């Protein structure tokens, strides 16, 4: 339980710092979030906790497949001005595209 609490605190600090930084330096905050920091930490914690190289490799392959699919969320933000969308429509469309992306991910990870 202590290790779980430690993991939650580390993840929360990274998210809180990045969201705070987005109000001051949004471009830098975006770059930090785009880094695979969470993936690096999660992969390390997963291996440390389970000591299973095969599961860690499968976990990492799943992340690799998910990264380009997760970009679907950002498409409505990219086109929002040209389509005249408000924030909630943009955000909702992004989530809908993520659900579709999840189904795509589920299909591709069935091969690994």
C-alpha positions in Angstrom: 0.0 0.0 0.0 2.9 2.4 0.7 4.3 1.8 -2.8 0.9 2.5 -4.3 0.6 5.8 -2.4 4.1 6.8 -3.5 3.1 6.2 -7.2 -0.1 8.2 -6.8 1.9 11.1 -5.2 4.5 11.1 -8.0 1.8 11.1 -10.7 -0.2 13.8 -9.0 2.8 16.0 -8.6 3.7 15.8 -12.3 0.1 16.5 -13.3 -0.3 19.4 -10.8 3.0 20.9 -11.8 2.2 20.8 -15.5 -1.3 22.3 -15.1 0.2 25.1 -12.9 2.9 25.7 -15.5 0.3 25.9 -18.3 -1.0 29.2 -16.9 2.5 30.7 -17.0 4.3 29.0 -19.9 1.7 27.0 -21.8 4.1 26.0 -24.6 6.7 24.6 -22.1 3.9 22.8 -20.2 2.7 21.3 -23.4 6.2 20.1 -24.2 6.6 18.6 -20.7 3.3 16.7 -21.0 4.2 15.5 -24.5 7.3 13.9 -23.1 6.9 10.2 -22.2 7.5 11.0 -18.5 4.4 9.1 -17.3 5.3 6.2 -19.5 8.8 6.1 -18.3 7.7 6.1 -14.7 4.8 3.6 -15.2 7.1 1.2 -17.0 9.7 1.4 -14.2 7.1 1.0 -11.5 5.4 -1.9 -13.3 8.6 -3.8 -13.6 9.7 -3.0 -10.0 6.4 -4.2 -8.7 5.9 -7.4 -10.7 9.4 -8.3 -11.9 8.0 -9.7 -15.1 9.9 -8.7 -18.2 7.4 -10.3 -20.6 4.4 -8.3 -19.1 6.5 -5.2 -19.1 7.4 -5.6 -22.8 3.7 -6.2 -23.6 2.8 -3.1 -21.5 5.3 -1.1 -23.4 4.2 -2.3 -26.8 0.6 -1.4 -25.9 1.8 2.1 -25.0 3.6 2.4 -28.4 0.4 1.5 -30.2 -1.7 3.8 -28.1 0.5 6.9 -28.6 -0.5 7.7 -32.2 -4.1 6.7 -31.5 -4.3 9.1 -28.6 -3.6 11.9 -31.0 -7.2 11.6 -32.1 -8.2 13.5 -29.0 -6.4 16.6 -30.2 -7.9 16.7 -33.7 -10.9 18.7 -32.7 -8.7 21.3 -30.9 -6.6 21.6 -34.1 -9.6 22.3 -36.3 -11.8 24.2 -33.7 -11.3 27.7 -35.1 -12.0 26.8 -38.7 -15.1 24.9 -37.6 -16.2 27.5 -35.1 -16.5 25.0 -32.2 -16.9 26.0 -28.5 -14.8 24.3 -25.8 -17.4 21.7 -24.7 -18.0 20.6 -28.3 -14.2 20.4 -28.9 -13.6 18.4 -25.7 -16.6 16.1 -26.2 -15.6 15.4 -29.8 -12.0 14.6 -28.6 -13.4 12.1 -26.0 -15.6 10.5 -28.7 -12.6 10.1 -30.9 -10.7 8.6 -28.0 -13.4 6.0 -27.6 -13.1 5.1 -31.2 -9.3 5.1 -30.7 -9.7 2.7 -27.9 -11.5 0.3 -30.1 -8.7 0.6 -32.7 -6.2 0.0 -29.9 -8.0 -3.0 -28.7 -7.9 -4.5 -32.2 -4.2 -3.9 -32.7 -3.0 -5.1 -29.3 -4.8 -8.4 -29.8 -1.8 -9.2 -32.2 0.9 -8.7 -29.5 
